[in-house]
Amino acid sequence: MRHKYESEQIALQKRIDEIESGMADNNEKKDNIRQYTHLIKEYAGIKELDAALLNRLIDKITVSEPSIVKGENVQEIKIYYKFIGSIA
């Protein structure tokens, strides 16, 4: 009976650790979204993009190697925004 109780305690502690880790990840994501939303609101009425604005909003841009798909030259471009990452 003691062994069963100890095994259950270990399993429960592991589950608590998983939940706490998930909560920390969610809090971090929520903070990142809040920061990004605040940043976007600052530029809501912007008429023209400039280098300073792009540097504040975009973390990086990746361009894949070109490939031929159905006879056309195709390249994937991904934009990674600050605080939220790439939007699919």
C-alpha positions as CSV (number, residue, x, y, z in Angstrom):
1,M,0.0,0.0,0.0
2,R,2.9,2.4,0.8
3,H,4.5,1.7,-2.6
4,K,1.2,2.5,-4.3
5,Y,0.9,5.8,-2.3
6,E,4.4,6.8,-3.2
7,S,3.9,6.1,-6.9
8,E,0.7,8.1,-6.8
9,Q,2.5,11.0,-5.1
10,I,5.3,10.9,-7.8
11,A,2.7,10.9,-10.6
12,L,0.8,13.8,-9.0
13,Q,4.0,15.8,-8.5
14,K,4.9,15.2,-12.2
15,R,1.5,16.4,-13.3
16,I,1.7,19.5,-11.1
17,D,5.1,20.3,-12.7
18,E,3.6,19.9,-16.2
19,I,0.7,22.2,-15.4
20,E,2.9,24.8,-13.8
21,S,5.2,24.8,-16.8
22,G,2.2,25.1,-19.1
23,M,0.9,28.0,-17.1
24,A,4.3,29.8,-17.3
25,D,4.3,29.3,-21.1
26,N,0.8,30.7,-21.4
27,N,1.7,33.7,-19.2
28,E,4.8,34.4,-21.4
29,K,2.7,34.1,-24.6
30,K,0.0,36.4,-23.1
31,D,2.7,39.0,-22.2
32,N,4.2,38.8,-25.7
33,I,0.8,39.3,-27.3
34,R,0.1,42.3,-25.0
35,Q,3.5,43.8,-26.0
36,Y,2.9,43.2,-29.7
37,T,-0.7,44.7,-29.4
38,H,0.7,47.8,-27.7
39,L,3.3,48.2,-30.4
40,I,0.8,47.8,-33.2
41,K,-1.6,50.3,-31.6
42,E,1.2,52.9,-31.7
43,Y,1.4,52.6,-35.5
44,A,-2.3,52.2,-36.2
45,G,-2.5,55.3,-38.4
46,I,0.8,54.9,-40.2
47,K,0.8,55.9,-43.8
48,E,4.3,54.7,-44.9
49,L,6.6,51.9,-43.7
50,D,10.2,52.9,-43.0
51,A,13.3,51.0,-41.8
52,A,12.8,52.1,-38.1
53,L,9.2,50.9,-38.0
54,L,10.1,47.5,-39.7
55,N,13.0,47.1,-37.2
56,R,10.5,47.5,-34.3
57,L,7.9,45.1,-35.7
58,I,9.9,42.4,-37.4
59,D,12.4,40.0,-35.8
60,K,13.6,38.3,-38.9
61,I,12.7,37.3,-42.5
62,T,13.7,33.9,-43.9
63,V,13.8,33.0,-47.6
64,S,13.9,29.4,-48.7
65,E,15.9,28.0,-51.6
66,P,14.0,28.3,-54.9
67,S,12.3,25.2,-56.2
68,I,10.3,24.3,-59.3
69,V,6.6,23.4,-58.6
70,K,4.4,22.6,-61.5
71,G,6.8,24.4,-63.8
72,E,7.0,27.5,-61.8
73,N,9.9,28.9,-59.7
74,V,8.7,29.0,-56.0
75,Q,10.4,30.4,-52.9
76,E,8.9,30.5,-49.4
77,I,9.3,33.7,-47.5
78,K,8.5,33.7,-43.8
79,I,8.2,36.9,-41.7
80,Y,8.8,36.5,-37.9
81,Y,7.3,39.3,-36.0
82,K,8.6,40.4,-32.6
83,F,6.9,38.9,-29.6
84,I,4.6,36.6,-31.6
85,G,6.8,34.8,-34.2
86,S,5.7,33.7,-37.7
87,I,2.0,33.9,-38.7
88,A,1.1,31.0,-40.9
